[in-house]
Amino acid sequence: MRGILIQPIITEKQTDITEAMSNRYGFKVVRSANKSQIKEAVEKMYDVTVVSVNTANYDGKRKSRYTKGGLVVGRTPAFKKAIVTLKEGQVIDFFSNI
């Protein structure tokens, strides 16, 4: 259970989704986590009721850059994204304990 949620997704795109549908939130999660584990973790951590969980696996992007030492090639890490829909009227405040 512990360590399933890595971090909430707070990007412009995800913020627009949350503003349009006020009960949807995005999280980066461990790649091996399934939907029921994600649901349990969100409910326990934020004390809310989760209605549904949608997941998507993302591969790492290839990156390259030119440096003084030559061409450096690498990848960004792969991750899994979970979009969590809460029960109507419930919210998660990510910035409450800053």
DSSP file (Angstrom, degrees, kcal/mol; ACC not computed):
  #  RESIDUE AA STRUCTURE BP1 BP2  ACC     N-H-->O    O-->H-N    N-H-->O    O-->H-N    TCO  KAPPA ALPHA  PHI   PSI    X-CA   Y-CA   Z-CA
    1    1 A M    >         0   0    0      0, 0.0     3,-1.2     0, 0.0     2,-0.2   0.000 360.0 360.0 360.0 -46.9    0.0    0.0    0.0
    2    2 A R  T 3   +     0   0    0      1,-0.2    39,-0.0     2,-0.1     0, 0.0  -0.426 360.0  20.1 -69.7 135.3    2.7    2.4    1.0
    3    3 A G  T 3  S+     0   0    0     -2,-0.2    -1,-0.2     2,-0.1    27,-0.1   0.629  82.6 118.0  86.8  14.1    4.6    4.1   -1.8
    4    4 A I    <   +     0   0    0     -3,-1.2    26,-2.0    25,-0.1     2,-0.5   0.918  66.7  62.1 -78.1 -44.3    2.0    3.6   -4.6
    5    5 A L  E     +A   29   0A   0     24,-0.2    24,-0.2     1,-0.2    -2,-0.1  -0.722  60.1 178.5 -83.7 123.7    1.4    7.3   -5.2
    6    6 A I  E     -     0   0A   0     22,-2.7    23,-0.2    -2,-0.5    -1,-0.2   0.921  61.5 -35.1 -88.3 -55.0    4.5    9.0   -6.3
    7    7 A Q  E     -A   28   0A   0     21,-1.3    21,-3.4     2,-0.0    -1,-0.3  -0.977  59.3-100.1-163.2 154.2    3.3   12.6   -6.8
    8    8 A P  E     -A   27   0A   0      0, 0.0     2,-0.7     0, 0.0    19,-0.3  -0.514  39.2-118.8 -74.9 151.6    0.2   14.5   -7.9
    9    9 A I        +     0   0    0     17,-2.6    17,-0.4    -2,-0.2     2,-0.4  -0.835  34.8 174.5 -94.1 116.8    0.3   15.8  -11.5
   10   10 A I        +     0   0    0     -2,-0.7     2,-0.2     4,-0.1    -1,-0.1  -0.686  26.1 133.6-124.0  75.3    0.0   19.6  -11.4
   11   11 A T     >  -     0   0    0     -2,-0.4     4,-2.5     1,-0.1     5,-0.2  -0.682  69.3-103.5-114.2 171.4    0.4   20.7  -15.0
   12   12 A E  H  > S+     0   0    0     -2,-0.2     4,-2.2     2,-0.2     5,-0.2   0.924 121.4  49.2 -60.8 -43.8   -1.5   23.2  -17.0
   13   13 A K  H  > S+     0   0    0      1,-0.2     4,-1.9     2,-0.2    -1,-0.2   0.931 113.6  44.5 -63.5 -46.8   -3.3   20.4  -18.9
   14   14 A Q  H  > S+     0   0    0      1,-0.2     4,-2.4     2,-0.2    -1,-0.2   0.865 111.4  54.3 -67.4 -35.4   -4.3   18.5  -15.7
   15   15 A T  H  X S+     0   0    0     -4,-2.5     4,-2.2     2,-0.2    -1,-0.2   0.891 107.0  51.3 -64.8 -39.0   -5.4   21.8  -14.0
   16   16 A D  H  X S+     0   0    0     -4,-2.2     4,-2.1     2,-0.2    -2,-0.2   0.901 110.2  49.4 -63.1 -40.6   -7.7   22.5  -16.9
   17   17 A I  H  X S+     0   0    0     -4,-1.9     4,-2.8     1,-0.2    -2,-0.2   0.919 111.6  48.7 -63.3 -43.6   -9.2   19.0  -16.6
   18   18 A T  H  < S+     0   0    0     -4,-2.4     6,-0.2     1,-0.2    -2,-0.2   0.856 111.4  49.8 -66.9 -35.3   -9.7   19.5  -12.8
   19   19 A E  H  < S+     0   0    0     -4,-2.2     3,-0.3     1,-0.2    -1,-0.2   0.883 113.8  45.3 -70.4 -36.9  -11.3   22.9  -13.4
   20   20 A A  H  < S+     0   0    0     -4,-2.1     2,-0.5     1,-0.3    -2,-0.2   0.917 129.9  24.4 -71.2 -43.5  -13.7   21.5  -16.0
   21   21 A M  S >< S-     0   0    0     -4,-2.8     3,-1.8    -5,-0.2    -1,-0.3  -0.888  77.7-161.8-123.3  97.2  -14.6   18.4  -13.9
   22   22 A S  T 3  S+     0   0    0     -2,-0.5    -4,-0.1    -3,-0.3    -1,-0.1   0.507  83.3  58.1 -66.1  -4.5  -13.9   19.4  -10.3
   23   23 A N  T 3  S+     0   0    0     68,-0.1    63,-3.3    63,-0.1     2,-0.4   0.146  85.5  94.1-111.7  21.5  -13.8   15.8   -9.0
   24   24 A R  E <   + B   0  85A   0     -3,-1.8     2,-0.3    61,-0.2    61,-0.2  -0.949  46.3 173.2-116.5 133.7  -10.9   14.5  -11.2
   25   25 A Y  E     - B   0  84A   0     59,-2.3    59,-3.3    -2,-0.4     2,-0.4  -0.970  20.5-137.0-137.1 149.8   -7.3   14.5  -10.2
   26   26 A G  E     + B   0  83A   0    -17,-0.4   -17,-2.6    -2,-0.3     2,-0.3  -0.860  20.0 179.4-111.9 144.1   -4.1   13.1  -11.7
   27   27 A F  E     -AB   8  82A   0     55,-2.4    55,-2.9    -2,-0.4     2,-0.5  -0.993  28.8-130.3-138.3 144.7   -1.3   11.2  -10.0
   28   28 A K  E     -AB   7  81A   0    -21,-3.4   -22,-2.7    -2,-0.3   -21,-1.3  -0.848  41.5-176.7 -86.4 133.0    2.0    9.6  -11.1
   29   29 A V  E     -AB   5  80A   0     51,-2.6    51,-1.0    -2,-0.5   -24,-0.2  -0.812  34.3 -78.4-129.3 167.3    1.9    6.1   -9.6
   30   30 A V    >   -     0   0    0    -26,-2.0     3,-1.7    -2,-0.3    49,-0.1  -0.420  42.2-126.5 -63.3 138.5    4.2    3.1   -9.4
   31   31 A R  T 3  S+     0   0    0      1,-0.3    -1,-0.1    47,-0.1    48,-0.1   0.761 107.1  54.2 -64.3 -25.2    4.1    1.1  -12.7
   32   32 A S  T 3  S+     0   0    0     48,-0.1    -1,-0.3     2,-0.0     2,-0.2   0.524  84.8 109.7 -86.7  -4.2    3.3   -2.1  -11.0
   33   33 A A    <   -     0   0    0     -3,-1.7     2,-0.2   -29,-0.1    -4,-0.1  -0.464  56.0-149.6 -75.1 140.7    0.2   -0.7   -9.2
   34   34 A N     >  -     0   0    0     -2,-0.2     4,-2.2     1,-0.1     5,-0.2  -0.530  31.6 -96.3-101.5 176.2   -3.3   -1.8  -10.3
   35   35 A K  H  > S+     0   0    0      1,-0.2     4,-2.5     2,-0.2     5,-0.2   0.863 121.3  51.1 -63.7 -38.7   -6.5    0.2  -10.2
   36   36 A S  H  > S+     0   0    0      2,-0.2     4,-2.2     1,-0.2    -1,-0.2   0.878 110.7  49.2 -68.7 -35.9   -7.8   -1.2   -6.9
   37   37 A Q  H  > S+     0   0    0      2,-0.2     4,-2.3     1,-0.2    -2,-0.2   0.898 111.9  48.9 -67.3 -39.6   -4.4   -0.5   -5.2
   38   38 A I  H  X S+     0   0    0     -4,-2.2     4,-2.4     2,-0.2     5,-0.2   0.923 110.9  50.5 -64.4 -44.4   -4.5    3.1   -6.5
   39   39 A K  H  X S+     0   0    0     -4,-2.5     4,-2.4     1,-0.2    -2,-0.2   0.927 111.7  47.7 -57.9 -47.5   -8.1    3.6   -5.3
   40   40 A E  H  X S+     0   0    0     -4,-2.2     4,-2.3     1,-0.2    -1,-0.2   0.903 111.6  50.2 -61.1 -43.2   -7.2    2.3   -1.8
   41   41 A A  H  X S+     0   0    0     -4,-2.3     4,-2.5     2,-0.2     5,-0.2   0.905 112.2  46.0 -65.6 -42.5   -4.1    4.5   -1.6
   42   42 A V  H  X S+     0   0    0     -4,-2.4     4,-2.5     2,-0.2     5,-0.3   0.922 113.3  49.8 -66.9 -43.4   -5.9    7.7   -2.6
   43   43 A E  H  X S+     0   0    0     -4,-2.4     4,-1.2    -5,-0.2     5,-0.4   0.900 115.3  43.6 -61.9 -40.5   -8.8    7.0   -0.2
   44   44 A K  H  < S+     0   0    0     -4,-2.3    -2,-0.2    -5,-0.2    -1,-0.2   0.902 117.7  43.8 -71.8 -41.2   -6.5    6.3    2.7
   45   45 A M  H  < S+     0   0    0     -4,-2.5    -2,-0.2    -5,-0.2    -3,-0.2   0.891 128.1  24.8 -74.6 -39.9   -4.2    9.3    2.0
   46   46 A Y  H  < S-     0   0    0     -4,-2.5    -1,-0.2    -5,-0.2    -2,-0.2   0.430  97.1-125.6-108.9  -0.4   -6.8   12.0    1.3
   47   47 A D     <  +     0   0    0     -4,-1.2     2,-0.2    -5,-0.3    -4,-0.2   0.935  66.3 125.5  54.7  53.6   -9.8   10.6    3.2
   48   48 A V        -     0   0    0     -5,-0.4     2,-0.6    -6,-0.3    -1,-0.2  -0.805  64.7-108.1-130.4 171.3  -12.1   10.7    0.1
   49   49 A T        -     0   0    0     -2,-0.2    38,-2.3    38,-0.1     2,-0.5  -0.932  29.1-149.4-106.8 120.7  -14.3    8.3   -1.8
   50   50 A V  E     -C   86   0A   0     -2,-0.6    36,-0.3    36,-0.2     3,-0.1  -0.770  15.0-176.9 -92.6 128.6  -13.0    7.2   -5.2
   51   51 A V  E     -     0   0A   0     34,-3.0     2,-0.3    -2,-0.5    35,-0.2   0.880  67.1  -6.0 -89.1 -47.0  -15.6    6.4   -7.8
   52   52 A S  E     -C   85   0A   0     33,-1.4    33,-2.7     2,-0.0     2,-0.4  -0.982  53.5-150.0-149.6 160.2  -13.3    5.3  -10.7
   53   53 A V  E     -C   84   0A   0     -2,-0.3     2,-0.4    31,-0.2    31,-0.2  -0.997   8.8-169.8-133.4 126.4   -9.6    5.1  -11.7
   54   54 A N  E     -C   83   0A   0     29,-2.6    29,-3.3    -2,-0.4     2,-0.3  -0.957  13.0-165.6-113.6 136.7   -8.3    5.4  -15.2
   55   55 A T  E     -C   82   0A   0     -2,-0.4     2,-0.3    27,-0.2    27,-0.2  -0.864  11.8-174.7-123.8 156.4   -4.6    4.5  -15.9
   56   56 A A  E     -C   81   0A   0     25,-2.2    25,-3.1    -2,-0.3     2,-0.4  -0.974  17.8-139.9-148.3 134.0   -2.2    5.0  -18.7
   57   57 A N  E     -C   80   0A   0     -2,-0.3     2,-0.5    23,-0.2    23,-0.2  -0.806  18.0-162.8 -94.0 133.9    1.4    3.8  -19.2
   58   58 A Y  E     -C   79   0A   0     21,-3.2    21,-1.9    -2,-0.4     2,-0.2  -0.968   9.5-141.7-118.3 130.1    3.9    6.2  -20.7
   59   59 A D        -     0   0    0     -2,-0.5     2,-0.1    19,-0.2    17,-0.0  -0.527  34.9 -95.8 -80.5 156.0    7.3    5.2  -22.1
   60   60 A G        -     0   0    0     -2,-0.2     2,-0.2     1,-0.1    18,-0.2  -0.460  39.2-119.5 -71.0 144.5   10.3    7.4  -21.6
   61   61 A K        -     0   0    0     16,-0.2    15,-2.4    -2,-0.1     2,-0.4  -0.584  23.7-114.9 -83.4 146.7   11.1    9.9  -24.3
   62   62 A R  E     -D   75   0B   0     -2,-0.2     2,-0.4    13,-0.2    13,-0.2  -0.660  37.0-172.3 -79.0 134.9   14.4    9.7  -26.1
   63   63 A K  E     +D   74   0B   0     11,-2.8    11,-2.9    -2,-0.4     2,-0.3  -0.968   9.7 175.1-128.7 144.2   16.5   12.8  -25.5
   64   64 A S  E     +D   73   0B   0     -2,-0.4     2,-0.3     9,-0.2     9,-0.2  -0.993   1.2 177.7-145.1 150.3   19.8   13.9  -27.0
   65   65 A R  E     -D   72   0B   0      7,-2.0     7,-2.8    -2,-0.3     2,-0.5  -0.992  28.7-118.0-150.0 153.4   21.9   17.0  -26.7
   66   66 A Y  E     +D   71   0B   0     -2,-0.3     2,-0.2     5,-0.2     5,-0.2  -0.803  37.5 172.0 -94.9 130.5   25.2   18.3  -28.0
   67   67 A T  E >   -D   70   0B   0      3,-2.3     3,-1.4    -2,-0.5    -2,-0.0  -0.750  50.6 -95.1-127.6 176.3   27.9   19.0  -25.4
   68   68 A K  T 3  S+     0   0    0      1,-0.3     3,-0.1    -2,-0.2    -1,-0.0   0.828 126.2  51.7 -61.7 -30.9   31.6   20.0  -25.5
   69   69 A G  T 3  S-     0   0    0      1,-0.3     2,-0.3     0, 0.0    -1,-0.3   0.473 123.1 -96.1 -85.6  -2.4   32.3   16.3  -25.1
   70   70 A G  E <   -D   67   0B   0     -3,-1.4    -3,-2.3     2,-0.0     2,-0.4  -0.810  69.3 -14.8 122.8-164.8   30.1   15.2  -28.0
   71   71 A L  E     -D   66   0B   0     -2,-0.3     2,-0.5    -5,-0.2    -5,-0.2  -0.637  54.3-159.3 -81.5 127.5   26.6   13.9  -28.4
   72   72 A V  E     -D   65   0B   0     -7,-2.8    -7,-2.0    -2,-0.4     2,-0.4  -0.942  10.2-171.3-109.2 123.1   24.9   12.7  -25.2
   73   73 A V  E     +D   64   0B   0     -2,-0.5     2,-0.3    -9,-0.2    -9,-0.2  -0.922  20.0 132.1-116.9 139.2   21.9   10.3  -25.7
   74   74 A G  E     -D   63   0B   0    -11,-2.9   -11,-2.8    -2,-0.4     2,-0.3  -0.894  40.6-109.7-161.7-169.4   19.5    9.1  -23.0
   75   75 A R  E     -D   62   0B   0     -2,-0.3   -13,-0.2   -13,-0.2     3,-0.1  -0.969  20.1-123.4-136.1 150.9   15.9    8.6  -22.0
   76   76 A T        -     0   0    0    -15,-2.4   -16,-0.0    -2,-0.3   -13,-0.0  -0.637  51.4 -88.5 -83.8 155.2   13.5   10.2  -19.6
   77   77 A P        -     0   0    0      0, 0.0   -16,-0.2     0, 0.0     2,-0.2  -0.317  38.0-118.8 -68.0 147.1   12.0    7.6  -17.1
   78   78 A A        +     0   0    0    -18,-0.2     2,-0.3    -3,-0.1   -19,-0.2  -0.503  39.6 177.3 -76.9 152.6    8.9    5.7  -18.0
   79   79 A F  E     - C   0  58A   0    -21,-1.9   -21,-3.2    -2,-0.2     2,-0.4  -0.960  28.5-123.5-151.8 168.1    5.9    6.3  -15.7
   80   80 A K  E     -BC  29  57A   0    -51,-1.0   -51,-2.6    -2,-0.3     2,-0.4  -0.961  22.2-154.9-117.6 135.7    2.3    5.4  -15.1
   81   81 A K  E     -BC  28  56A   0    -25,-3.1   -25,-2.2    -2,-0.4     2,-0.5  -0.911   4.8-163.9-113.4 137.6   -0.4    8.0  -14.8
   82   82 A A  E     -BC  27  55A   0    -55,-2.9   -55,-2.4    -2,-0.4     2,-0.6  -0.983   7.1-158.4-122.2 127.2   -3.7    7.6  -12.9
   83   83 A I  E     -BC  26  54A   0    -29,-3.3   -29,-2.6    -2,-0.5     2,-0.5  -0.930  18.4-160.7-102.0 118.2   -6.7    9.8  -13.3
   84   84 A V  E     -BC  25  53A   0    -59,-3.3   -59,-2.3    -2,-0.6     2,-0.5  -0.864   7.4-156.1-107.3 128.5   -8.9    9.5  -10.2
   85   85 A T  E     -BC  24  52A   0    -33,-2.7   -34,-3.0    -2,-0.5   -33,-1.4  -0.915  15.5-155.6-104.6 124.7  -12.6   10.5  -10.2
   86   86 A L  E     - C   0  50A   0    -63,-3.3   -36,-0.2    -2,-0.5     3,-0.1  -0.477  30.9 -81.7 -94.4 166.3  -14.0   11.3   -6.7
   87   87 A K    >   -     0   0    0    -38,-2.3     3,-2.1    -2,-0.2    -1,-0.1  -0.376  67.0 -81.5 -62.3 144.9  -17.5   11.2   -5.4
   88   88 A E  T 3  S+     0   0    0      1,-0.3    -1,-0.1    -3,-0.1     3,-0.1  -0.212 116.4  20.7 -54.9 131.7  -19.5   14.3   -6.3
   89   89 A G  T 3  S+     0   0    0      1,-0.3     2,-0.3    -3,-0.1    -1,-0.3   0.280  95.8 114.5  94.5 -10.2  -18.8   17.2   -4.0
   90   90 A Q    <   -     0   0    0     -3,-2.1    -1,-0.3   -41,-0.1     2,-0.3  -0.715  41.7-174.9 -96.0 146.4  -15.4   15.9   -2.7
   91   91 A V        -     0   0    0     -2,-0.3     2,-0.5    -3,-0.1   -68,-0.1  -0.933  20.8-140.2-135.7 158.7  -12.2   17.7   -3.3
   92   92 A I        -     0   0    0     -2,-0.3     2,-0.8   -44,-0.0   -45,-0.0  -0.989  12.8-155.9-117.7 127.3   -8.5   17.2   -2.7
   93   93 A D    >   -     0   0    0     -2,-0.5     3,-0.9     1,-0.1     4,-0.2  -0.884  11.6-178.9-106.2 103.9   -6.4   20.3   -1.7
   94   94 A F  T 3  S+     0   0    0     -2,-0.8     3,-0.4     1,-0.2    -1,-0.1   0.745  80.9  51.3 -71.8 -23.1   -2.8   19.6   -2.6
   95   95 A F  T >  S+     0   0    0      1,-0.2     3,-0.9     2,-0.1    -1,-0.2   0.205  76.5 102.1-102.3  15.5   -1.6   22.9   -1.3
   96   96 A S  T <  S+     0   0    0     -3,-0.9    -1,-0.2     1,-0.2    -2,-0.1   0.818  84.2  43.3 -70.8 -30.5   -3.2   22.8    2.2
   97   97 A N  T 3         0   0    0     -3,-0.4    -1,-0.2    -4,-0.2    -2,-0.1  -0.082 360.0 360.0-110.6  35.7    0.0   21.9    4.1
   98   98 A I    <         0   0    0     -3,-0.9    -1,-0.2     0, 0.0    -2,-0.1   0.417 360.0 360.0 -93.6 360.0    2.5   24.3    2.4
